[in-house]
Amino acid sequence: MKTHDYVGRDVDLSNGTSMHVRPEALVYAADAVEQLPDLAAQAVGGSDKRAGVLMDVRTQPVAGDAVAAAMRDAGWAVDVVLVPDPAPGKDPVCDEATRDAILPKLAEAILLVPVGGGVMNDLAKLVALESGAEVIVFATAASMNGYASANIAVAVDGVKTVRYGRAVYGVVSSPQVLAEAPWELTASGLGDVLAKSVSSADWRLNHLLLGEAYLPECVELVAEIEPLYFQNPAALPARDPAALAALFDALQLTGVAMTLAGTSAPASGGEHLISHSLDMLASIGRGEHDYHGRQVGVGTAIAAEVYARVLSVESPQPGQPKRAPCPDTWGPLAKKVGRQLADKQGKLADVAEAVTHSDTWDMLREELAPMCRPSRAIRHCLREARAAVSAADIGTTDEQLADVLLHADEIRSRVTCLDLAWLTGVLPEQADDIVHTAVG
């Protein structure tokens, strides 16, 4: 795996700095469970062997029980925490209430081993912020790109936010576990890595217009292995070992990219805001939400179409940037969303002024256009991989997606293609047609 070129090593960056990359180890092997106790010993050193193993009712039979047993057999004192579902049939969530509920059960642990996907991983890293414990994640699906990153996706008062902790010590999984994971989870991972073309362009946009630090090597990390799944997406639902390994590697590499950059920008842009908005609306009873990466895949197709239309504008004539979130959309979340939008006002004013200069606008179009995949290519990859492609596939409608497209820019202070669409006049008029073209 290409990730092995980076984990646990010092990497020289193009900005003249050097960084030691965590995770320290990646284990992807048939005997991953058996290797875990030795890796755990490396992580903590000494003779203190107190571990907390986090799982839910879905991951417990897949690997949770086996992981706990292997750790006990190796002499560890293991506290198993079965993270509860918030409601019957609803997957656990990563929020402060869940963290507070499980934290006392893990207070003595010097090592946390989450067994599962994004929520278990994020919860363990969130607990580790309080306890200082090391974390080794056992991934039960190639479902998302956060395993190897320091980022923590957490809902705070209903608003999806990102906190920054410390990357896990190790990422562990086995080909058999990944191959047997529910297909929707693997399709979610595909959606998450496909976001790179949009998120990278958004990151470049912030660099060019707002002076944000930018590391091209973080954008390039996945390029070498990407063809193994993007050019043959049908190999993924066929559980082709090489395609699954490439996807899992790409997910770890995007996590490493976020760690190197010190931000989620290399892997999260306007497309992720669409997914986060769907989650937030579901939390207040306005629709359902699907797996994060399945929504991100649909959001990536939409954001790619946004970029195509934005970059086709010859001479933008920006109006006034948004000043307040839409109360009809956000309801009880409007005040909290408004804080994010307020933090972005200065950036929006700077971008609005910059794009009125023809030389700046032409430079931006020239720089970003080669980075952006056509929405039809993203849609084709998702369809061939039997992933979510349409609004119906993720339990929503074209109308709600159009509304989300109009307001997802309000939930984060980072500038993305969604803001650029407003500042160039592409939105609001083209929202319905963008959704219809991208995923209709």
C-alpha positions in Angstrom: 0.0 0.0 0.0 1.2 3.5 -0.9 0.2 4.7 2.6 3.2 2.8 4.0 5.4 5.4 2.3 4.1 8.0 4.7 2.9 6.5 8.0 5.3 6.8 10.9 7.8 8.8 8.9 9.2 12.3 8.6 8.0 14.0 5.5 9.6 17.1 3.9 6.9 19.4 2.6 7.0 21.9 -0.2 6.5 24.8 2.2 10.0 24.1 3.6 8.8 22.4 6.8 9.1 18.8 7.9 6.4 16.8 9.7 6.2 13.4 11.4 3.2 11.6 10.1 0.8 9.7 12.2 -0.6 7.0 12.1 2.6 5.2 13.1 1.4 2.0 11.5 -1.1 0.6 9.0 -2.0 -3.1 9.2 -4.0 -4.6 6.4 -3.7 -8.3 6.6 -5.7 -11.5 7.1 -4.3 -11.9 10.6 -5.0 -8.2 11.5 -6.8 -9.2 14.8 -3.8 -11.3 15.9 -1.4 -8.5 15.1 -3.4 -5.9 17.1 -2.0 -6.7 20.6 1.6 -6.3 19.5 0.8 -3.0 17.9 -1.1 -1.9 21.1 2.0 -2.7 23.2 4.1 -0.6 20.9 1.6 2.3 21.2 1.7 2.6 25.0 5.0 0.9 26.0 5.6 -0.1 29.6 3.6 -2.7 31.6 0.3 -0.8 32.0 -2.2 -2.6 29.9 -5.6 -1.1 30.3 -7.7 -0.8 27.2 -11.2 0.3 26.2 -12.7 -1.3 23.2 -15.6 0.6 21.6 -18.2 -1.1 19.3 -21.9 -1.1 18.5 -24.4 -3.9 17.9 -23.4 -4.0 14.3 -19.6 -4.2 14.6 -19.6 -6.4 17.7 -20.1 -9.7 15.8 -18.0 -8.5 12.8 -14.8 -7.9 14.8 -15.5 -6.3 18.1 -15.7 -9.5 20.2 -12.6 -11.0 18.4 -10.6 -7.8 19.1 -11.6 -7.7 22.8 -10.7 -11.4 23.1 -7.4 -11.0 21.4 -6.4 -8.2 23.7 -7.5 -10.1 26.8 -5.5 -13.2 25.7 -2.4 -10.9 25.4 -2.8 -9.8 29.0 -4.7 -6.6 28.6 -7.5 -5.5 31.1 -10.3 -4.7 28.7 -13.4 -2.6 29.3 -15.9 -3.2 26.4 -18.2 -0.2 25.7 -21.2 -1.0 23.6 -22.1 2.4 22.2 -25.9 2.6 22.2 -28.2 3.4 19.3 -29.9 6.8 19.9 -33.2 5.3 18.9 -34.3 1.8 17.7 -32.7 1.1 14.3 -30.7 4.3 14.3 -26.9 4.2 14.1 -24.9 5.8 17.0 -23.8 9.4 16.5 -20.7 11.3 17.5 -21.8 14.2 19.7 -20.9 15.6 23.1 -23.8 13.7 24.8 -22.5 10.4 23.6 -19.0 11.2 24.6 -20.1 12.3 28.1 -22.0 9.0 28.4 -19.1 6.7 27.6 -16.2 8.8 29.0 -16.6 7.5 32.6 -16.4 3.9 31.4 -13.1 4.7 29.7 -11.5 6.8 32.3 -8.8 4.2 33.2 -7.9 3.2 29.7 -4.6 4.2 28.3 -5.5 2.8 24.9 -8.8 3.0 23.0 -9.6 0.6 20.3 -12.7 1.7 18.3 -14.1 -1.1 16.2 -16.3 0.2 13.4 -16.4 3.2 11.0 -16.5 6.9 11.2 -18.6 7.3 14.4 -16.6 4.8 16.5 -13.4 6.4 15.2 -14.5 9.9 15.9 -15.9 9.1 19.4 -12.6 7.5 20.4 -10.6 10.5 19.2 -13.1 12.8 21.0 -12.7 10.8 24.3 -8.9 10.8 23.8 -8.9 14.6 23.7 -10.1 14.4 27.3 -8.2 11.4 28.6 -4.9 11.5 26.6 -5.2 7.8 25.6 -3.7 6.5 22.5 -6.1 5.2 19.8 -5.8 2.3 17.4 -8.8 1.9 15.1 -10.0 -1.4 13.7 -11.8 -0.4 10.6 -14.8 -2.7 9.7 -15.5 -1.0 6.3 -13.7 1.1 3.7 -16.4 3.7 4.4 -14.7 7.1 5.0 -11.5 9.0 4.9 -11.2 10.0 8.5 -9.5 6.8 10.0 -6.0 8.2 9.5 -6.7 11.9 10.1 -6.6 14.1 13.2 -10.0 15.6 12.4 -13.0 14.7 14.5 -16.5 15.2 13.0 -18.8 16.0 15.8 -22.3 17.4 16.1 -22.3 20.4 18.5 -25.8 21.7 19.4 -27.0 20.1 16.2 -24.4 21.8 13.9 -21.8 19.6 12.2 -18.4 20.8 13.2 -14.8 19.7 12.9 -12.5 19.5 15.9 -8.8 18.8 15.7 -7.2 16.2 17.9 -4.4 13.8 17.3 -4.3 11.2 14.5 -4.6 7.6 15.7 -1.6 5.5 16.5 -2.6 2.8 14.0 -5.2 1.8 11.5 -5.9 -1.9 11.4 -8.2 -4.0 9.1 -8.3 -7.2 7.1 -9.3 -7.9 3.5 -12.0 -10.4 4.6 -13.7 -7.9 6.9 -13.7 -5.2 4.3 -15.0 -7.6 1.6 -17.8 -8.7 3.8 -18.9 -5.2 4.9 -22.4 -4.1 3.7 -22.0 -2.7 0.2 -23.5 0.6 1.1 -20.6 1.2 3.4 -18.0 0.6 0.8 -20.0 2.7 -1.7 -19.8 5.4 1.0 -16.0 5.2 1.0 -16.0 5.6 -2.8 -18.1 8.7 -2.5 -15.8 10.2 0.1 -12.6 9.8 -2.0 -14.3 11.0 -5.2 -14.8 14.3 -3.4 -11.1 15.1 -3.8 -11.5 16.8 -7.2 -13.9 19.3 -5.7 -12.3 19.8 -2.3 -8.9 20.2 -3.9 -10.2 23.0 -6.2 -11.9 24.6 -3.2 -8.6 24.5 -1.3 -6.8 26.0 -4.3 -9.5 28.7 -4.5 -8.8 29.7 -0.9 -5.1 29.8 -1.6 -5.3 31.9 -4.7 -7.8 34.5 -3.4 -7.4 34.5 0.3 -3.7 33.4 0.8 -4.5 30.2 2.7 -1.6 27.8 2.9 -1.7 25.1 0.2 0.4 21.9 -0.2 0.3 20.4 -3.7 1.7 17.1 -2.5 -1.5 16.6 -0.4 -3.6 17.0 -3.6 -1.3 14.6 -5.5 -1.1 11.8 -2.9 -4.0 9.7 -4.2 -3.3 10.2 -8.0 -1.2 7.1 -8.5 -3.7 4.6 -7.1 -6.9 6.3 -8.1 -7.2 4.6 -11.5 -7.5 1.2 -9.8 -11.1 2.1 -8.7 -12.1 5.2 -10.7 -11.3 3.7 -14.1 -12.9 0.3 -13.2 -15.6 1.1 -10.6 -17.5 -2.1 -11.3 -14.6 -4.0 -9.7 -15.7 -2.6 -6.3 -19.1 -4.3 -6.0 -17.5 -7.4 -7.3 -15.3 -7.3 -4.2 -12.1 -7.4 -6.4 -9.2 -7.5 -3.8 -7.0 -5.1 -5.7 -9.8 -2.5 -6.1 -10.9 -2.8 -2.4 -7.3 -2.5 -1.3 -6.8 0.6 -3.5 -9.9 2.2 -2.2 -8.9 1.5 1.5 -5.4 2.9 0.7 -6.9 6.0 -0.9 -9.0 6.6 2.2 -5.9 6.4 4.4 -3.9 8.7 2.1 -6.6 11.4 2.1 -6.5 11.1 5.9 -2.8 11.6 5.9 -3.2 14.5 3.5 -5.5 16.2 6.0 -3.0 15.6 8.8 -0.1 17.0 6.8 -2.2 20.1 5.9 -3.5 20.6 9.4 -6.9 21.1 8.0 -9.7 19.0 6.4 -9.4 21.2 3.2 -7.7 18.6 1.0 -10.6 16.2 1.3 -13.6 18.3 2.3 -15.2 21.2 0.3 -18.5 22.3 -0.9 -19.6 18.7 -1.6 -19.2 17.8 2.1 -21.3 20.8 3.1 -24.2 19.3 1.1 -23.9 16.1 3.1 -23.5 17.8 6.4 -26.6 19.9 5.7 -28.7 16.8 5.0 -27.5 15.4 8.3 -28.4 18.6 10.2 -31.8 18.9 8.6 -32.5 15.3 9.5 -31.6 16.1 13.1 -34.6 18.5 13.2 -37.0 16.2 11.5 -36.7 17.6 8.0 -36.1 14.4 6.1 -33.8 11.4 6.6 -30.1 11.1 6.1 -28.0 8.3 4.5 -24.4 7.3 5.1 -22.1 10.3 5.0 -20.0 9.1 2.0 -23.1 8.2 -0.1 -24.4 11.7 0.4 -20.9 13.1 -0.4 -20.8 11.2 -3.7 -24.1 12.8 -4.7 -22.9 16.2 -3.4 -19.7 15.8 -5.4 -21.6 15.4 -8.7 -23.6 18.5 -7.8 -20.6 20.5 -6.8 -18.8 19.5 -10.0 -21.7 20.8 -12.0 -21.5 24.0 -9.9 -17.9 24.4 -10.8 -18.6 23.8 -14.5 -21.1 26.6 -14.5 -19.1 29.0 -12.3 -16.0 28.7 -14.4 -18.0 29.3 -17.6 -18.9 32.8 -16.4 -16.9 35.3 -18.4 -17.2 38.5 -16.3 -18.7 38.1 -12.8 -20.6 41.1 -11.4 -21.0 40.1 -7.7 -23.8 41.4 -5.7 -23.8 41.7 -1.9 -22.6 38.6 0.0 -25.2 36.7 2.1 -25.6 38.3 5.5 -27.9 35.8 7.4 -28.9 32.2 7.1 -32.3 31.2 5.8 -34.6 30.7 8.8 -37.2 28.7 6.8 -34.5 26.1 5.9 -32.6 25.9 9.2 -35.5 26.5 11.7 -34.1 26.0 15.3 -30.6 25.8 13.9 -30.6 29.2 12.2 -28.9 31.1 15.1 -26.1 28.6 15.3 -25.6 28.5 11.6 -25.6 32.3 11.6 -22.4 32.3 13.7 -20.6 30.4 11.0 -21.8 32.7 8.2 -20.9 35.8 10.3 -17.4 34.5 10.6 -17.2 34.3 6.8 -18.3 37.9 5.9 -14.8 39.3 5.6 -13.7 36.4 3.3 -16.8 36.8 1.1 -16.1 40.5 0.7 -12.5 39.9 -0.3 -13.5 37.2 -2.8 -16.3 39.4 -4.2 -13.8 42.2 -4.8 -11.2 39.9 -6.3 -13.4 38.3 -8.9 -14.3 41.7 -10.4 -10.8 42.0 -11.7 -10.6 40.3 -15.1 -7.0 39.2 -14.7 -7.7 37.6 -11.3 -10.8 35.9 -12.6 -9.1 34.6 -15.7 -6.2 33.3 -13.6 -8.6 31.6 -11.3 -10.5 29.9 -14.1 -7.2 28.8 -15.7 -5.9 27.3 -12.4 -9.1 25.6 -11.3 -10.6 24.2 -14.5 -8.0 21.3 -14.9 -8.7 20.2 -11.3 -12.4 19.8 -11.8 -13.9 16.5 -13.1 -17.1 16.8 -15.1 -20.2 15.8 -13.1 -21.0 13.1 -15.8 -17.7 11.3 -15.0 -18.4 11.3 -11.3 -22.0 10.1 -11.9 -20.7 7.3 -14.2 -18.3 6.1 -11.6 -20.9 6.0 -8.9 -23.5 4.3 -11.1 -21.0 1.6 -12.3 -20.0 1.0 -8.7 -23.7 0.6 -7.7 -23.3 3.6 -5.4 -25.8 6.4 -4.6 -26.4 8.6 -7.7 -29.8 10.2 -7.3 -31.7 12.1 -4.7 -33.9 9.1 -4.2 -30.9 6.9 -3.6 -30.1 8.8 -0.4 -33.7 9.2 0.7 -34.4 12.7 -0.4 -35.8 14.6 -3.4 -34.5 16.9 -6.1 -36.4 19.8 -4.5 -34.7 19.3 -1.1 -31.3 18.9 -2.7 -31.9 22.2 -4.6 -32.8 23.9 -1.3 -29.7 22.4 0.4 -27.6 23.7 -2.6 -28.9 27.2 -1.9 -28.1 27.2 1.8 -25.3 24.7 2.5 -22.8 27.5 2.1 -24.1 29.0 5.3 -22.9 26.3 7.7 -19.2 26.8 7.5 -16.8 29.8 7.6 -14.6 28.2 4.8 -15.2 29.6 1.3 -16.2 26.9 -1.3 -17.5 26.7 -4.8 -21.0 27.2 -3.3 -20.0 30.7 -2.2 -18.4 31.3 -5.6 -21.7 30.3 -7.3 -23.5 33.0 -5.3 -20.9 35.6 -6.0 -20.9 34.9 -9.8 -24.7 34.8 -10.2 -24.9 31.1 -10.9 -27.0 30.8 -7.8 -29.9 31.1 -7.0 -31.3 31.0 -10.5 -29.7 27.7 -11.7 -30.1 25.6 -8.5 -32.9 23.4 -9.8 -31.2 22.8 -13.2 -27.8 22.1 -11.5 -29.4 19.3 -9.4 -31.4 18.0 -12.4 -28.3 17.9 -14.6 -26.0 16.4 -11.9 -28.1 13.7 -10.3 -31.6 13.9 -11.8 
